[in-house]
Amino acid sequence: MNPQSSGEAAYLTLTEAAKLVPGSPVYPSTVSRWILRGVRLPDGSRLKLRAIRLGSKWHVTAEWMREFFESHTAAFVPDAATRPRTSREQNHAVDRAVAELERMGA
């Protein structure tokens, strides 16, 4: 059965998957390492690339590669809630705190 004709994801060998990574060359052994050991995230946890074993070889899909890269990137991009406040935002917060203290009679 041809996976692409049935609407299923096409499975890629690690060599094919390595060629999907833009930038510097990535070797199939690197993709294998992402599957077996994963990559360490800033919080100390590990993120692994989803894969299946077909016979004696690992296979991934382009979608699983995309999800892996997006999850890896998201772990290193701070949330908007944790970004530093601008000076305008800080001043506004101070003004609100002063008004709240005045309202409380402090």
N, C-alpha and C positions, 0 to 999 in steps of 0.2 A: 504494500500500500504506500503510495506517495504521500508523505505528510502534508505537503503544501496543497495538494488537490483536495484533501479532506477537510481543510480548515484548521488542522493541527499545526503546532509550531514545528518548524524544521530544526532538527537537532544538528548541532555543529560539533565537529571534533575540536580538541583543544588547540590544534594548529589553526583551524579556521577561526576559532574564537579569538585567538591571539592577534590575528590580522584585523579584527574589528576595532582594536584599541587604537585611538588616534595618538599621534605624538611619537615619542621614542619607541624603538622596537620592544615588543613584549614577546617573550618566549612561551611556548606551551607549558614549560615547567612552572612558570609564574602563574598561569591560569590554574594549573593543578594545585599549587600552593594555596591559592585563593579558595579552592574547593575544600581541601583537606585541613588547612590550618587557619584560613581566613586572614583578616587584617585586624590589627588592634585599633580600637577606637579611643578617643580621648578619655572616656570614662573607664577604660581598662577592659571592657568587654571585647568580644571578637565577632566580626561580621564575616560570614562565609558565603561564597558564591553557590547558589543552588545548582545542582547537577544531578544527572542520572547516570547509572552505570549500564551500558549496553554491551553485553559480552565482556570483553576484557578492557574496555575503554570507557573513559568518562566522556559525557556529552553535555552541552549546555544549549540554551537558545539565546538568540539575540535579545529577547525580552528579559531573560534572567540576567544577562550581562548589564542591560540598561538599569534594571532594578538595583543591582549590586552597586553600580557606580553612583546612582542617585542616593542610595542609602549611605554610602561612604561619604559622599559630599555633604549630605545633610548633617552628618555627625560633626563636621568641622565648621559649619556655618552657624553662628550663634542666632538664637531666636530673636525676634524683634523685641521681646520683653526683656531680654538680657543685654541688649545693646546699651552703651552709655547714653545718658540723656544729653541733649544739646543744652547750651547755656540758657537758651530761651525756655526750654522745658524745665530746667532747674529753677529758674527765677519764678516761673508760674507756680511750681510746686511750693516754693517758699512762701509766695503770696497767699496761696490757699491755706497753708499751715498757719500763717500769722492770723489770717481771718478766722480760722477755726478756733485758735487760742483766744482771740478777742471775744468771739461769740461765747466761749466757755467761761470767760471772765478771768482768764489767767494773765 
